[in-house]
Amino acid sequence: MDKKQEILEAAEVVFLKYGIRKITLDDIAQACGMKKTALYYYYKNKEAIIVAMLEKKFTELFDKVKAEVDKEEGVQNRLKVFMKTRINEMRSNHPLMNLFQSEDSLSIKAKNFLEE
């Protein structure tokens, strides 16, 4: 794994622990065993790290959804798989979503749709 990926993984752990407002470059550096000044070689600032982390997550999500949709035939099936995969991936495999939305906030209809 390259250093940029290590930084992004450490940033995600720290982000989940402290939240976006409290996370510092010192926290990220400590989590990946680097000095804060070494982070600047890879990223301009904290915001650049967070943007890169989110871009990585969006790419992973897009790739997963596309792979699932490509398996289906017909527009209706593709749309249903698109929505279910996207929602399930965001809920179950992306702990960042837990910072923004709890499972309790989903409507009954949405929960029923996901359980079909």
N, C-alpha and C positions, 0 to 999 in steps of 0.2 A: 504494500500500500504506500502511495506517495504521501509526502508531508502535508500537502493541501487537503487530502482526504482525511488524514489524521486530525488536522485542525478542525475540519467540518464536523467530524464525529464528536470530538471533544466539545465543540461549541453547542452541538445539539444537547448533549448531556447537561452542560452548564445552563443552557437556556431553559431546559425543563425544570432544573432545580431552582433557579433564581428568577426566571421570567425575563422578558425583553428589557424592561426598564432598569433592572438591577444588575444584569450581566455586565461584566467588565472584561477588558482585554487581559487583565491579570488573572481573572478566573479561568479564561480560556487557555491562557499560556500554562497555568499550573496544571490544568486537566490533561494537557497533552505533553507535559514535561519539557516545556520550552521556556525561554525568557521572553518577557513581553516584547522586547525590542526585536526579537527574531520573527515574531508574527508579522511585522511590517515588511519583511522581505516577501511574504506571500500575499498579504492583504493590506490595503491602504488604511483601514480602520475597522472598528467593530461593525459598522453598518455593512461594509463590503463582505465581511464574514457571514453575517446573517443573510444577506442577499444571495450569496453563493450557496449557503445551506438550503435556503428555500428553493432556489433554482434546481438544485440537485433533487430535492423532494418532488418538485413538480415534474421533472423529467422521469423519475422513477414511476410516479403515478401515471403519467401519460403512457409510458411504455407498457405498464401492466394493463391498463384499460384497453389500449389498442390491441394487445395480444388476445384479450378475452373477446372483444368485439369481432375481431377477424375470424374467430372460430364459428361465428353464428351466420345463419342464412336468414334473409328477409329483414326488412326495415324494422318491423315491430320487435322482433327478437333482438336485433342489434341494439335498438334503443333501450329496451329493458335491461339487457346485459350491461350496456354502457352505464346506465344510472345505478344499477345494483353494485357493479364492480367499483365504480367511483366512490359511492357512499361507503361501502364496506371497507375499501382500502383506506379511506380517510379515517374511518372510525377505529378499525382494528389494528392497522399496521403503521399508523402515523401518530405517535403519541403527542406530537405537536398540536393535533386537533383537540386534545383534551384541555388545552389551555383556553380554547375558544368556545367549545360546545360540549355540553354533557349529554349523555345518552338520554337523560330524563327530559331534555328539551325537545326531543323528536315527538312529532304528533303520533297518535295511535295509528293513523293510516300509513304513515311512513314506516313505523315499526312492523305493521302487518305486511307491507310490501317487501321489506327486507327479509322477512321470515318465510316468504313463499318458496 
